[in-house]
Amino acid sequence: MAWIQGLSDRDYSRDVLLLAGDICHDLGNVGAALKCLRKKFAEVFFLNGNHDLWLLETDSSDSLQKFHRLLDLCRGLGVRTEPAKLDDGHGGLWIVPLLAWYDKPEETQNSLFLPKAGPGDEMLDSWGDEHFVRWPAGGTPSAYFLESNVAHLHQAYDAPVISFSHFLPRTDLMFPRQPGAAPQPTVWPLRAGFNFSRVAGTWALEKQIRTLGSRVHAYGHQHRNRWVTIDGIHYVSHCLGYPHERKSGRIGYFEAGPRLIWEHGRPAVPIDV
């Protein structure tokens, strides 16, 4: 919250913020953060991450009900959660939020899963969603959220499209791009610990991005910052991360404020990292 409050009240007054989820599990804190950001930016677009749908011990509802409460909160604050065309002074620009969840490898072939060379491949008990997320019976959260995007995929977009999601749409985004290296590893490097690829995202999201024809796709979730161009699309992750991750440099390159990704009718200069 101190980081949010410390953002300039003037520098972003004509800018649009894409907020790709994981503010907080407490709706009161989510509301306070969004209210503050809404005052600093001309527009704020938001979609939830997994942490935003965590349930408190006293919460008798499920995470899907909390998702709809979160949408109501955004509407009340004037925070956008649906596709919208904006006047950028260069023919317009479409912003398209894409809801999603992750596909586990035992659930579907769309999973971003890669085998892990070391121990710890099955350490799901350390994953908070296993304890704090609760869904109604029947179906999967991934299928529910992806289906909610379908109506947006075949709209007539008469201007460039920037899409964004919380979850990753491709396996290769999990890894820094190394010159001369294969674009997509076939196995994780040898190291103990939780296999993040089990809960990273879904290839089905990538299919939706390609259907949209996005010029830029922003995402979050991994706490590893990227800007990489793949087959004509700029993929950008600019996560705040946890304080210890910023201090140790684990999240990769970092800028103190929001990262500029589009200006003057075109993507900002990409940096492959």
N, C-alpha and C positions, 0 to 999 in steps of 0.2 A: 504493500500500500504506500509506503514511503517513496518507492520508485515511481509509482503512478502519480502521486501528488507532486513529485518533484519535476514532472514534465512541464515544459513551458506553457503558459496560458496564451501565448501569442504565436509561437513558431508554427503550430499545426492548425491554425484556425481556418485554413482553406483546404485542409487535407482530409483524406478518408483513411480510417484505420480498419485493417482486417485483423480481428482478434480470434485466433484459431483454437480457443478452448483452454481448459485447465486453469481457471481462475482460482476456484476454491470449492470445497464440498458444502460450505455453508452459504445458503442463499442470501443471507443478510450481507455477508462480505462480498458476494458476487454483485449484489445490487449497489453497494457502496462504491465498488471499483468501476462499474459501468457508469454510474452517475457522474463520477469524477472525470472519466474519460470523455463522456458525452459533452462536457463543458469545454474540453480542450480541442476537440476535433469537429470539423464540419459535419461529418457522418461517422458512425461506428457500425460496423458489421460484426456479428458474433455468431459462432456456433459452439456447441458444447464439446468438451473433451470427456474422457472417462472419469476424471476426478470430480467434475462438476455434478456427476450423477451418483456419487457415493452417498450412502444413507447414514444418517446419525443413528445411534443406538435407540433413540426414542421415536424414530420415524416408522410409522406403521404402514406407509405406502410402499410402492415399488419404484424402481428407477425410471420406468417409463412415465409414471405419473409425475415424477420429479422433473423429467424432461419437459412436460407440458407446462408445469409451473414455471420453469425457467423461460419458456417462450412468452408466457403471460408477463413475466417480469420485464423482459426486453421490450415488449410492446408498450408497456406503461412508461418506460424510460425513453422511448423513441429510438431504440437500438434496432437496427435492421437485421432480420434473420431470413429474408427471402431475396431472390434475385431482383436487381434493380438497375436501371440505366441511369447513368450520371452524366451531367454535362461537364466535360473536362476542357472545353474550349477548343477541342480538336476533333469534332465529329462524334463525340460521345464515347462512353465506355460502360460495358456491362460487368457487374460484380455478381457472381453466382456462388453462394455457399453450398457446399455438398456435404450433407450429413453422412455419417458412416460409423462403423464399429470395426473391430478386427475379426478375421476369420481364423480360427484355430485349425491346425493341419488335420485333426481328426474329424473336422466338420465339413470341409469342402476343399476342392482343388484350388480355390482362389486364395488360399493362405499364402502369406509371404514367408512362410517357414523355411529355414535352412538348418540342416543338421549341425550340431555343435561338436567340434572335435574333442573337447574335454568333458569332464564331469559336469553335472548340474543341468542336463538337458530337460529334466522333468521337474524343476524346482518351482512349480506353479504355486505352491503354498506361500511363497514370498511375494506373490503378486497381489496387491491390495484389492483389485477388483474381485478376487475370489472370496473376499470377506465382506466387502462394503457395497457391492452392486447386487441388486436382486431384480429379476425380470419376471413378468407374468408367464404362466405356463403356455407352451406352444410357440413354435417359431424360434428365430434367433434375432438378436438385436441388429446384427449386420444386415440381414434380409429386410428387416423393418425399415431401417434408415435408408438403405440403398433404394428401396421401392419408393420412398418418399421423394427421391430426386428425379424419378422417371419423367414426371410432368414437365420438368425444366429442360430435359435433354433435347427435345425436338422443337423448342420455341424458335421463332425467327429472330436471330440476333443480328441486328443491323449495325453493329459496332464491335470492336475487339472485346474479347471475353477474358476476364481474370476470374479464375475459380479458386476456392480455398476449402480445405478440410482440416480436421484435427489429425486424422490418422494418415499413415503413409500409403501411397498408391502403388509403390514399386519396391521390390526387394533391394535393388541396387542403391537406393537412396540411403540405406542404413550405413553405407561404407564411404569413407572419403575416396574421391577419385584420384587414382595414382597414374601418372603418365606411363603409358605402355601396358597397364594392367587390364585384365579382362573386365568388361563393364559390369559383370554380375558374378560375384564369388559363388562357388558351389557348396562351401562349408564355412562356418565361422572360424576365425583364428582360434588357436588353442588357448583357452583361458577358462577357469572355473567360474561358475555363477549362473544366474538365470538366463535362459535363452530368450532374449527380447523378441526375436523374430516370430515367436508363437503368438504374440499379441501386438504386432506392429501395425497391421492394417489389412488391406485386401487388394488383390489385382482387379477385382470387379470395379473398384473406384477408378483405377487407371482407364478402364474401358469407358467409363462415363466421362472422364476428362477428355479423352480423344473424341468421343461423340460430340461434346460441346465445341470442340475446336479451340480450347483455351490457349491463349498466348503465354500466360503465366499461371502457375499453380503454386499457391502457398500452403504450407502445412505445419503441424507442430508435433507434439507427442514424444519425440525421441530425445529431446534435450541435446541434440547435436545439430549445429547450424550448417546449412548447405546453401549453395547457389550453383546449380549445375544445369546445363542445357542438354536435353535428350530428345532427339528426333523433333526438333523445332519448338519444344516447350521449355520454358525456364521454370525449374522447380526451386522454390525458395523456402528455407526454414530459418526463422530468426527467433529463437527461443530465449526467454530470460533465464530459464533454468533455476536451480537452487543456488544459494550463495556459495556453497563449497564447490559447486561445479564451475562457477564463474572464476573463483579464486584459483582453482587448479588448472583452468584452461580446458577442461574436459568437453565443454560444449563447442569448442572450435573458435573461429573468429567471433568477435563480439563488438557491437557498437552500443554506446550508452543509451541511445534512444531508439525509436522505431526505425526500421530499415526502409529506405526509399526503393520501391520496386517498379514504379511507373510514373512518368512525367512527360510532358510535351507530346502526348499522343503515341508514346512508344515505351517499351520496357527500359528501365534504367540499365546502365552498363552492367552486364552479368560478370560474376567472378566465379570460376569453377573451383569449388572447394569441397 
